[in-house]
Amino acid sequence: MRWLPVALLGLSALTAAGQIINDVREAIDGKNFTRAERLIQAYRAKTGIDSQMIEALSWLARAELDVKQYDAADRDASSTRKLAVAELAKRKLDDDRYLPIALGASIEVHAQVLAARGERAEALAFLRRELAAYRSTSMASRIQKNINLLTLEGKPAPPLEMTEWLGARPVPLAHLKGHPVLLFFWAHWCGDCKADVPELARLLAQYRSRGLILIGPTQHYGYAAGGEEATRQQESRYIDEVRRQYYSPLGDMSVPVSEANFKNYGASTTPTLVLIDRSGIVRLYHPGAMSYLQLANKLAETDASRN
């Protein structure tokens, strides 16, 4: 970040605490990166450095990465990381709402910049160091996601933990060879997951006769409807209610319930979609929703490669 004198910012009013993240994201959505930068600087000049400002800066780094402004993205990711690490001298990472988002983004952006520059080995080494440092925090899944983005496709699918489940009893992945398998990592609070149900239902209707199996891993988050804290048993009942209400078009989809699955597959984004071929090899690892056409094309491509 290039820090400018407040006198040069040209803002009629400084962003109030609690609004900086929303205001920066709004500026980014409008592709006005200069305004986003100025908002952050004005906030810092008035309020000082806090975790909300740091998260806002991380959003700018992500936006710059999206438009392939790699130097700017890496610069702002580096600034985010330094500021976040300094804040960790005052409190634990997960005691703060904003720091895990900010620090996780700084790690993700730096790794993706390295990979985009052709420094894949360096990106992986960096991510593995960060995973070792933050394995016991909420960032572990996000770091693993970025490792998986660089390594998982073309490798055998990691096994799923299946000691707890909803719906049909899950079958171990090792026993499903001969079938294409689609893993659909979802969360009870996830609107994008619900929105992807019609696409997945259409895919199942088209490809179930060709052996496609859909498995929908999920996990506990510690709360249920309206963000109310819940015991694991209460949350499990709520997850099942959500499953029955919103996911019934997917039939009796097997739903393993396990935090370990989300960590191993790096499913910090929901939905995350993983396509496994008939030999048990990952052919697609995709954080985020996908359309029927995208998935159907990938399935066709995966089967065609076997012939």
CORFENRA-V383846 format. One record per residue. N is the residue number from 1. RES is the residue in three letters. PSI is psi in radians with two decimals (NA if undefined). OMEGA is omega in degrees with one decimal (* if undefined). Layout:
BEGIN
n res psi omega
N RES PSI OMEGA
N RES PSI OMEGA
END
This chain:
BEGIN
n res psi omega
1 MET 2.33 176.4
2 ARG 1.85 -175.4
3 TRP 2.14 -177.8
4 LEU 2.65 174.0
5 PRO 2.47 -179.3
6 VAL -0.61 -177.8
7 ALA -0.37 -177.4
8 LEU 0.02 -172.1
9 LEU -0.54 176.5
10 GLY 0.49 179.6
11 LEU 2.43 -179.5
12 SER -0.50 179.0
13 ALA 2.56 178.6
14 LEU 2.58 -180.0
15 THR 2.32 -179.1
16 ALA 2.68 175.9
17 ALA 2.44 -178.8
18 GLY -0.31 -179.1
19 GLN -0.22 -171.5
20 ILE -0.73 -177.6
21 ILE -0.83 179.4
22 ASN -0.73 -178.2
23 ASP -0.71 178.5
24 VAL -0.72 179.4
25 ARG -0.63 176.5
26 GLU -0.74 177.5
27 ALA -0.72 179.4
28 ILE -0.74 178.9
29 ASP -0.55 176.7
30 GLY 0.17 179.7
31 LYS 0.43 179.5
32 ASN 1.35 -176.6
33 PHE -0.55 179.3
34 THR -0.76 178.0
35 ARG -0.73 179.0
36 ALA -0.77 179.8
37 GLU -0.75 -179.2
38 ARG -0.66 177.2
39 LEU -0.78 180.0
40 ILE -0.77 -179.1
41 GLN -0.72 179.1
42 ALA -0.74 178.2
43 TYR -0.76 -179.9
44 ARG -0.69 -179.5
45 ALA -0.62 -177.1
46 LYS -0.75 -170.2
47 THR -0.42 -174.0
48 GLY -3.03 -179.1
49 ILE 2.16 171.4
50 ASP 3.08 -172.4
51 SER -0.47 177.3
52 GLN -0.73 177.1
53 MET -0.70 -178.7
54 ILE -0.72 177.2
55 GLU -0.72 178.6
56 ALA -0.73 177.9
57 LEU -0.64 179.4
58 SER -0.59 176.9
59 TRP -0.63 177.0
60 LEU -0.74 178.1
61 ALA -0.74 179.5
62 ARG -0.73 -179.5
63 ALA -0.70 178.4
64 GLU -0.65 175.6
65 LEU -0.74 -177.8
66 ASP -0.58 -179.6
67 VAL 0.26 173.7
68 LYS 0.53 170.8
69 GLN 1.31 -167.2
70 TYR -0.69 179.9
71 ASP -0.80 179.2
72 ALA -0.73 -179.6
73 ALA -0.78 -178.2
74 ASP -0.63 177.1
75 ARG -0.83 -177.4
76 ASP -0.52 174.0
77 ALA -0.71 178.2
78 SER -0.73 177.7
79 SER -0.75 177.7
80 THR -0.82 -177.2
81 ARG -0.79 -179.3
82 LYS -0.76 -179.8
83 LEU -0.71 -179.6
84 ALA -0.76 179.5
85 VAL -0.65 176.9
86 ALA -0.67 178.6
87 GLU -0.50 -179.1
88 LEU -0.23 173.5
89 ALA -0.28 -176.8
90 LYS -0.41 -175.8
91 ARG 2.89 178.0
92 LYS 2.65 -175.7
93 LEU -0.91 -173.1
94 ASP 0.14 170.7
95 ASP -0.08 -176.1
96 ASP 2.43 -178.3
97 ARG -0.57 -168.5
98 TYR -0.53 -173.6
99 LEU -0.74 179.2
100 PRO -0.64 177.9
101 ILE -0.81 -176.7
102 ALA -0.88 -177.4
103 LEU -0.70 177.3
104 GLY -0.73 178.7
105 ALA -0.68 -179.4
106 SER -0.67 177.3
107 ILE -0.81 -178.8
108 GLU -0.81 -177.2
109 VAL -0.79 -179.4
110 HIS -0.76 179.9
111 ALA -0.74 -178.3
112 GLN -0.56 174.5
113 VAL -0.80 177.4
114 LEU -0.79 -179.5
115 ALA -0.71 179.8
116 ALA -0.51 178.9
117 ARG 0.08 179.0
118 GLY 0.17 -178.9
119 GLU 1.03 -174.5
120 ARG -0.78 -179.4
121 ALA -0.71 178.8
122 GLU -0.67 178.6
123 ALA -0.78 -179.9
124 LEU -0.73 179.3
125 ALA -0.74 178.0
126 PHE -0.84 -178.6
127 LEU -0.67 -179.3
128 ARG -0.62 174.7
129 ARG -0.74 -179.4
130 GLU -0.66 178.0
131 LEU -0.73 177.8
132 ALA -0.65 -178.2
133 ALA -0.57 -172.1
134 TYR 0.39 -175.3
135 ARG -0.56 -176.3
136 SER 0.22 -178.7
137 THR 3.06 179.3
138 SER -0.23 -178.4
139 MET -0.16 -173.4
140 ALA -0.78 -179.0
141 SER -0.67 -178.8
142 ARG -0.72 178.3
143 ILE -0.74 178.4
144 GLN -0.64 176.7
145 LYS -0.78 -177.0
146 ASN -0.58 172.6
147 ILE -0.79 -179.2
148 ASN -0.64 178.4
149 LEU -0.53 -178.6
150 LEU -0.29 -169.0
151 THR -0.41 -164.4
152 LEU -0.66 -178.9
153 GLU 2.31 -177.3
154 GLY -0.03 -179.9
155 LYS 2.76 176.0
156 PRO 2.46 -179.3
157 ALA 2.30 175.0
158 PRO 2.52 178.5
159 PRO 2.72 176.1
160 LEU 2.44 170.2
161 GLU 2.30 -171.9
162 MET 0.55 -178.5
163 THR -0.37 177.9
164 GLU 2.39 -178.3
165 TRP 2.89 172.1
166 LEU 2.74 -178.4
167 GLY -2.58 -178.3
168 ALA 2.57 177.2
169 ARG 2.21 -177.2
170 PRO 2.60 176.8
171 VAL 2.31 179.2
172 PRO 2.51 -178.6
173 LEU -0.60 -179.2
174 ALA -0.40 -179.2
175 HIS -0.02 -176.1
176 LEU 0.19 177.7
177 LYS 2.47 -171.1
178 GLY -0.27 176.9
179 HIS 2.46 164.5
180 PRO 2.45 -177.5
181 VAL 2.31 175.1
182 LEU 2.09 174.2
183 LEU 2.26 -177.9
184 PHE 1.64 -179.8
185 PHE 2.13 -176.0
186 TRP 2.93 179.2
187 ALA 2.60 -175.4
188 HIS -0.38 -178.2
189 TRP -0.01 -166.2
190 CYS 1.91 177.2
191 GLY -0.66 179.0
192 ASP -0.57 177.6
193 CYS -0.82 178.7
194 LYS -0.70 -178.6
195 ALA -0.43 -178.3
196 ASP -0.13 -176.9
197 VAL -0.83 -179.9
198 PRO -0.62 178.6
199 GLU -0.74 -179.8
200 LEU -0.66 178.7
201 ALA -0.71 177.7
202 ARG -0.70 178.2
203 LEU -0.77 178.7
204 LEU -0.78 -179.5
205 ALA -0.61 -177.4
206 GLN -0.63 -168.0
207 TYR -0.05 178.6
208 ARG -0.66 -179.7
209 SER -0.29 177.7
210 ARG 0.17 173.0
211 GLY 0.01 -177.1
212 LEU 2.32 176.9
213 ILE 2.29 179.0
214 LEU 2.22 175.4
215 ILE 2.35 -174.4
216 GLY 1.34 179.5
217 PRO 2.49 171.1
218 THR -3.09 -178.4
219 GLN 2.98 173.5
220 HIS 2.56 177.6
221 TYR -0.10 178.0
222 GLY 0.07 179.4
223 TYR 2.91 -178.5
224 ALA -2.43 -175.4
225 ALA 2.38 177.2
226 GLY 0.26 -179.7
227 GLY 0.22 179.8
228 GLU 2.31 177.7
229 GLU 2.50 -176.4
230 ALA 2.59 171.6
231 THR 2.91 178.2
232 ARG -0.71 -179.2
233 GLN -0.76 178.5
234 GLN -0.74 -179.5
235 GLU -0.65 177.6
236 SER -0.73 178.1
237 ARG -0.70 179.8
238 TYR -0.73 177.0
239 ILE -0.72 -179.4
240 ASP -0.63 176.2
241 GLU -0.79 178.8
242 VAL -0.75 179.4
243 ARG -0.82 -177.6
244 ARG -0.63 -176.1
245 GLN -0.75 -171.3
246 TYR -0.39 -171.5
247 TYR 0.17 179.6
248 SER -0.52 176.3
249 PRO -0.25 179.4
250 LEU 0.23 177.9
251 GLY -2.68 -179.6
252 ASP 1.03 -179.6
253 MET 2.28 176.1
254 SER 2.31 -175.5
255 VAL 1.52 172.3
256 PRO 2.38 -179.1
257 VAL 1.89 -172.9
258 SER 2.24 173.6
259 GLU -0.54 -178.9
260 ALA -0.67 178.7
261 ASN -0.71 -180.0
262 PHE -0.65 177.8
263 LYS -0.79 -176.7
264 ASN -0.63 -180.0
265 TYR 0.01 178.2
266 GLY 0.65 -174.8
267 ALA 1.04 176.2
268 SER -0.30 173.9
269 THR 2.31 173.7
270 THR 2.36 -2.8
271 PRO 2.76 164.5
272 THR 2.31 -177.4
273 LEU 2.29 -178.9
274 VAL 2.08 177.9
275 LEU 2.20 -178.9
276 ILE 2.29 -176.3
277 ASP -3.12 -174.0
278 ARG -0.24 177.5
279 SER 0.04 179.5
280 GLY 0.29 -178.3
281 ILE 2.38 177.9
282 VAL 2.18 178.9
283 ARG -0.23 178.4
284 LEU 2.27 171.9
285 TYR 1.95 -170.7
286 HIS 1.79 170.3
287 PRO 2.13 -179.0
288 GLY 2.87 -178.8
289 ALA 2.74 175.0
290 MET 2.68 179.3
291 SER 2.88 174.3
292 TYR -0.81 -175.8
293 LEU -0.75 178.7
294 GLN -0.79 -178.3
295 LEU -0.72 179.7
296 ALA -0.73 178.7
297 ASN -0.70 179.7
298 LYS -0.68 176.4
299 LEU -0.79 179.8
300 ALA -0.74 179.3
301 GLU -0.69 -179.3
302 THR -0.77 179.9
303 ASP -0.61 -179.5
304 ALA -0.55 -178.1
305 SER -0.27 -179.8
306 ARG -0.31 -174.3
307 ASN NA *
END
